[in-house]
Amino acid sequence: MLRIHFTSDDLARTRFAAGPDPMWELNISLHRLQRRDASVLFGPWRRRVAPGLPAGTRLLTTLSPARGYTCDFLTPQTGADLRTQTAALRAAPRHRLRTDLETFVRLHPDLRLPSWTAELATGSAQVLGRIADTAHAYFGAGLQPYWRSIDDEVRHDVALRSRALVRDGWSAVLTTLHTSARWSYPVLTLDFPVDQDLRLDGRGLLLQPSFFCRYRPTVLFDPVLEPVLVYPIEHRPGWEHLAPAAPAGHPALTALLGRARAQLLEAAADGTFTTTELARHTGLTPSNASRHLTALRHAALVSSRRHRNTTLHAVTALGAALLSGREPLLPA
């Protein structure tokens, strides 16, 4: 069992992630590939992506095996974009690498680590670079084409639970995170493959819904790291037929604006979003998304306004007309 110990301060600091976490989804999707389970849910995705995966994917599956412990350093900076996370991966401190590899050996006595992991334990920038490059390549081949669907499913879960929080409070939310969840303040208990206690000690808890998580929630092994509970979402009917997203829904729009700006304009048409949210939705870095949004704003296709410490973006009437192919209504 996993027991998460709260204080009143922890409840006040518990929050949902805004969307899917790239490195958590990457690692858990590797488990789905290796285990070849949950065929109804993940079989179509697995069959589509397996032939195109990069040859170096074994670098990742070595440290993120089908079952059991996955090295904590492979999920850095929860909640960040992929580029920020892989930059943190490249800079993983030596003590973190050494601790994680020692834990891996202890918890996987039946698995033999390859020789390159000894170099990794010394903090080798070369090996870390290879792992980060492989993570980028794997994400591009296996997750990026489906990221919009993944993002939509995870945000749908957050929206449902946020409404439940407003209506019924934290007790109702925590007890529905998983069928095994039991909440008796100050402890949340969940099924887990080992006996583990996580004491939040005033740090709060990040609730991270995951598209590829299937059977039970998971946490980082080292209790000194940021407390995060990754839990499986309920997939909406029909998602298993998801197809890779097209680079943009309007080929002519892509030719006119470029792929990145066309994707941003289409993403912004779904509502009002921050720069970071639009970056996540399109797979761009926040800095690139900001630059392209500035260009769209100058062209009067997107409007932007400050709200507290963020900037919110929405499609203008002209932008909506361009997306729909209609002639815009202009003032007399």
C-alpha positions as CSV (number, residue, x, y, z in Angstrom):
1,M,0.0,0.0,0.0
2,L,1.0,3.6,-0.6
3,R,0.1,5.9,2.3
4,I,0.3,9.7,1.7
5,H,0.4,11.7,4.9
6,F,-1.2,15.2,4.7
7,T,-1.2,18.2,7.1
8,S,-3.7,21.0,6.8
9,D,-1.0,23.0,5.0
10,D,-0.6,20.2,2.5
11,L,-4.3,20.2,1.6
12,A,-4.1,24.0,1.0
13,R,-1.2,23.4,-1.3
14,T,-2.5,20.4,-3.2
15,R,-3.3,21.2,-6.8
16,F,-3.9,19.6,-10.3
17,A,-1.4,19.7,-13.1
18,A,-2.7,21.9,-16.0
19,G,-2.1,19.2,-18.6
20,P,-0.1,16.1,-19.4
21,D,3.5,15.9,-18.3
22,P,5.8,15.0,-21.3
23,M,8.4,12.9,-19.4
24,W,5.9,11.1,-17.2
25,E,3.9,10.2,-20.4
26,L,7.1,9.2,-22.1
27,N,8.2,6.8,-19.4
28,I,4.8,5.3,-18.8
29,S,4.2,4.8,-22.5
30,L,7.5,2.8,-22.6
31,H,5.9,0.5,-20.0
32,R,2.9,0.0,-22.3
33,L,5.2,-0.8,-25.2
34,Q,7.3,-3.3,-23.3
35,R,4.4,-5.0,-21.4
36,R,2.1,-5.2,-24.5
37,D,-0.8,-5.1,-22.2
38,A,-4.1,-3.2,-22.2
39,S,-4.5,-4.1,-25.9
40,V,-8.0,-2.7,-26.2
41,L,-6.9,0.7,-25.0
42,F,-3.3,1.0,-26.3
43,G,-3.0,-1.7,-29.0
44,P,-3.9,0.6,-31.9
45,W,-1.3,3.2,-30.7
46,R,1.3,0.5,-30.1
47,R,0.9,-1.0,-33.6
48,R,1.2,2.4,-35.3
49,V,4.2,3.7,-33.5
50,A,6.4,0.6,-33.0
51,P,7.8,0.4,-36.5
52,G,9.0,4.0,-36.4
53,L,10.6,4.2,-33.0
54,P,14.3,5.3,-32.9
55,A,16.9,2.5,-32.6
56,G,18.2,4.0,-29.4
57,T,15.0,3.5,-27.5
58,R,16.7,0.7,-25.6
59,L,18.7,3.4,-23.7
60,L,15.4,4.5,-22.2
61,T,13.8,1.1,-21.6
62,T,17.0,0.0,-19.7
63,L,16.3,2.6,-17.0
64,S,12.5,2.5,-17.4
65,P,11.7,-1.3,-17.5
66,A,8.3,-2.8,-18.0
67,R,7.7,-3.3,-14.3
68,G,9.0,-1.9,-11.0
69,Y,11.2,1.0,-10.3
70,T,12.0,3.6,-13.0
71,C,14.9,5.9,-12.3
72,D,13.6,9.1,-10.7
73,F,15.9,11.4,-12.7
74,L,14.0,10.5,-15.9
75,T,11.0,12.6,-14.8
76,P,12.6,16.0,-13.9
77,Q,10.8,19.2,-13.3
78,T,7.2,17.9,-13.3
79,G,4.9,20.3,-15.2
80,A,7.5,21.7,-17.5
81,D,7.6,21.4,-21.3
82,L,9.7,18.7,-22.9
83,R,12.6,21.0,-23.8
84,T,12.9,22.2,-20.3
85,Q,12.7,18.7,-18.9
86,T,15.4,17.3,-21.2
87,A,17.6,20.3,-20.4
88,A,17.2,19.3,-16.7
89,L,17.9,15.7,-17.7
90,R,21.2,16.7,-19.3
91,A,22.2,18.6,-16.1
92,A,21.2,15.8,-13.7
93,P,23.5,16.0,-10.7
94,R,25.9,13.1,-10.0
95,H,24.5,12.3,-6.6
96,R,21.0,11.9,-8.1
97,L,22.3,9.6,-10.8
98,R,24.3,7.5,-8.4
99,T,21.4,7.2,-5.9
100,D,19.0,6.2,-8.6
101,L,21.2,3.6,-10.1
102,E,22.0,2.1,-6.7
103,T,18.2,2.0,-6.0
104,F,17.7,0.3,-9.5
105,V,20.2,-2.4,-8.7
106,R,18.7,-3.0,-5.3
107,L,15.1,-3.2,-6.6
108,H,15.8,-5.1,-9.8
109,P,18.2,-7.9,-8.7
110,D,17.2,-9.9,-11.7
111,L,18.2,-7.2,-14.2
112,R,21.8,-6.6,-15.3
113,L,22.6,-3.0,-16.2
114,P,24.8,-2.5,-19.3
115,S,28.3,-1.2,-19.0
116,W,27.4,2.4,-20.0
117,T,25.4,2.9,-16.8
118,A,28.7,2.9,-14.9
119,E,29.8,5.9,-16.9
120,L,26.3,7.4,-16.3
121,A,26.8,7.1,-12.5
122,T,29.9,9.4,-12.8
123,G,27.6,12.2,-14.3
124,S,28.9,11.7,-17.9
125,A,27.6,14.6,-20.0
126,Q,28.0,12.4,-23.1
127,V,25.7,9.6,-21.8
128,L,23.2,12.1,-20.4
129,G,23.2,13.8,-23.8
130,R,22.5,10.5,-25.5
131,I,19.6,9.8,-23.2
132,A,18.1,13.3,-23.6
133,D,18.5,13.1,-27.4
134,T,16.8,9.7,-27.4
135,A,14.0,11.0,-25.3
136,H,13.4,13.8,-27.8
137,A,13.5,11.3,-30.7
138,Y,11.2,8.8,-29.0
139,F,8.7,11.6,-28.1
140,G,8.7,12.9,-31.6
141,A,7.9,9.4,-33.1
142,G,5.7,7.9,-30.4
143,L,3.9,10.8,-28.7
144,Q,4.1,14.1,-30.6
145,P,1.7,13.0,-33.4
146,Y,-0.9,12.1,-30.8
147,W,-0.2,14.9,-28.3
148,R,-3.3,16.9,-29.0
149,S,-5.5,13.9,-28.2
150,I,-3.4,13.1,-25.1
151,D,-3.7,16.7,-24.0
152,D,-7.4,16.8,-24.6
153,E,-8.0,13.6,-22.6
154,V,-5.9,14.8,-19.6
155,R,-7.5,18.3,-19.6
156,H,-10.9,16.7,-19.7
157,D,-10.1,14.7,-16.5
158,V,-8.8,17.9,-14.8
159,A,-11.9,19.8,-15.7
160,L,-14.2,17.0,-14.3
161,R,-12.3,16.8,-11.0
162,S,-12.0,20.6,-10.7
163,R,-15.8,20.8,-10.9
164,A,-16.1,18.0,-8.3
165,L,-13.7,19.9,-6.0
166,V,-15.8,23.0,-6.2
167,R,-19.0,21.0,-5.6
168,D,-17.9,18.4,-3.0
169,G,-14.5,19.3,-1.7
170,W,-11.1,17.5,-1.5
171,S,-12.6,14.4,0.2
172,A,-14.7,13.6,-2.9
173,V,-11.8,14.2,-5.2
174,L,-9.2,12.2,-3.4
175,T,-11.4,9.1,-3.0
176,T,-12.2,9.0,-6.7
177,L,-8.6,9.2,-8.0
178,H,-8.5,5.4,-8.1
179,T,-10.8,2.5,-7.2
180,S,-8.4,1.6,-4.3
181,A,-8.3,5.2,-2.9
182,R,-9.3,5.5,0.8
183,W,-9.2,8.9,2.5
184,S,-9.3,9.2,6.3
185,Y,-7.7,12.5,7.2
186,P,-4.7,12.9,7.4
187,V,-3.9,9.8,5.3
188,L,-4.7,8.9,1.6
189,T,-4.2,5.2,1.0
190,L,-3.9,3.6,-2.4
191,D,-2.9,0.2,-3.8
192,F,0.8,0.0,-4.6
193,P,3.2,-2.8,-5.5
194,V,5.3,-2.1,-2.3
195,D,4.6,-0.7,1.1
196,Q,5.5,3.0,1.0
197,D,4.8,6.1,3.1
198,L,5.0,9.6,1.6
199,R,5.0,12.4,4.1
200,L,4.3,15.7,2.5
201,D,5.5,17.8,5.4
202,G,3.8,21.0,4.2
203,R,5.0,20.8,0.6
204,G,1.6,20.0,-0.8
205,L,0.9,17.4,-3.5
206,L,0.7,17.8,-7.3
207,L,-2.0,15.6,-8.8
208,Q,-0.8,14.6,-12.3
209,P,-3.4,12.8,-14.5
210,S,-1.7,10.5,-17.0
211,F,-2.9,9.2,-20.4
212,F,-0.8,6.1,-20.5
213,C,-1.0,5.2,-16.8
214,R,-3.3,2.2,-16.6
215,Y,-3.5,0.1,-13.4
216,R,-2.6,2.1,-10.3
217,P,-1.2,5.5,-9.4
218,T,2.5,6.0,-9.0
219,V,4.9,8.4,-7.2
220,L,8.6,9.2,-7.3
221,F,10.6,6.7,-5.1
222,D,12.8,9.3,-3.3
223,P,10.7,11.1,-0.7
224,V,12.9,14.2,-0.8
225,L,11.8,15.0,-4.4
226,E,8.8,17.1,-5.2
227,P,5.7,15.2,-4.1
228,V,3.6,14.2,-7.2
229,L,0.9,11.5,-7.5
230,V,0.5,10.3,-11.1
231,Y,-2.9,8.6,-11.6
232,P,-4.7,6.9,-14.5
233,I,-7.5,8.8,-16.3
234,E,-10.8,7.4,-17.5
235,H,-10.5,7.4,-21.3
236,R,-13.6,8.6,-23.2
237,P,-15.2,6.1,-25.6
238,G,-13.7,5.9,-29.0
239,W,-10.3,7.5,-28.2
240,E,-8.6,4.2,-29.1
241,H,-9.3,5.0,-32.7
242,L,-7.3,8.2,-32.5
243,A,-5.3,9.0,-35.5
244,P,-2.1,11.1,-35.7
245,A,-2.9,14.8,-35.7
246,A,-2.3,16.5,-39.0
247,P,0.3,19.3,-39.0
248,A,-2.6,21.7,-39.4
249,G,-6.2,21.3,-40.3
250,H,-6.0,23.8,-43.1
251,P,-3.2,23.1,-45.7
252,A,-3.7,26.6,-47.3
253,L,-3.5,28.2,-43.8
254,T,-0.2,26.3,-43.2
255,A,1.1,27.6,-46.5
256,L,0.1,31.1,-45.7
257,L,1.2,31.3,-42.0
258,G,3.7,28.5,-41.6
259,R,3.1,25.3,-39.6
260,A,3.7,26.7,-36.1
261,R,1.5,29.8,-36.5
262,A,-1.3,27.8,-38.1
263,Q,-1.2,25.3,-35.2
264,L,-1.3,28.1,-32.7
265,L,-4.2,29.8,-34.4
266,E,-6.2,26.5,-34.5
267,A,-5.3,25.7,-30.8
268,A,-6.3,29.2,-29.7
269,A,-9.7,28.8,-31.4
270,D,-10.8,26.4,-28.7
271,G,-10.9,29.0,-26.0
272,T,-8.7,31.4,-24.1
273,F,-5.2,30.1,-23.2
274,T,-1.9,31.2,-21.7
275,T,1.3,31.1,-23.7
276,T,2.4,28.0,-21.8
277,E,-0.8,26.1,-22.4
278,L,-0.7,26.9,-26.2
279,A,3.0,25.8,-26.2
280,R,2.0,22.5,-24.6
281,H,-0.9,22.0,-27.0
282,T,1.3,22.5,-30.1
283,G,4.5,21.0,-28.9
284,L,6.4,24.3,-29.2
285,T,8.7,25.8,-26.6
286,P,7.1,28.7,-24.6
287,S,9.7,31.1,-26.2
288,N,8.8,30.0,-29.7
289,A,5.1,30.1,-29.0
290,S,5.4,33.6,-27.6
291,R,7.3,34.8,-30.7
292,H,4.7,33.3,-33.1
293,L,1.8,34.6,-31.0
294,T,3.3,38.1,-31.2
295,A,3.3,37.8,-35.0
296,L,-0.3,36.6,-35.0
297,R,-1.3,39.5,-32.7
298,H,0.4,42.0,-35.1
299,A,-1.6,40.5,-37.9
300,A,-4.8,41.0,-35.8
301,L,-5.5,37.3,-35.8
302,V,-5.0,36.8,-32.1
303,S,-5.8,39.2,-29.2
304,S,-3.7,39.1,-26.0
305,R,-4.4,40.5,-22.6
306,R,-2.6,40.5,-19.2
307,H,-4.2,38.6,-16.3
308,R,-2.3,38.8,-13.1
309,N,1.2,37.3,-14.0
310,T,0.2,35.6,-17.2
311,T,-0.9,36.6,-20.7
312,L,-4.1,35.2,-22.1
313,H,-4.6,34.7,-25.9
314,A,-7.8,34.3,-27.9
315,V,-8.6,34.2,-31.6
316,T,-10.1,37.5,-33.0
317,A,-13.0,37.7,-35.4
318,L,-10.6,38.0,-38.3
319,G,-8.7,34.9,-37.1
320,A,-11.9,32.9,-36.7
321,A,-12.9,33.9,-40.2
322,L,-9.6,32.9,-41.6
323,L,-9.9,29.5,-39.9
324,S,-13.4,28.9,-41.2
325,G,-12.7,30.2,-44.7
326,R,-15.5,32.8,-44.4
327,E,-15.1,36.4,-45.4
328,P,-14.7,38.5,-42.2
329,L,-17.3,41.0,-41.2
330,L,-15.6,44.4,-41.3
331,P,-17.0,47.6,-39.8
332,A,-18.5,50.1,-42.2
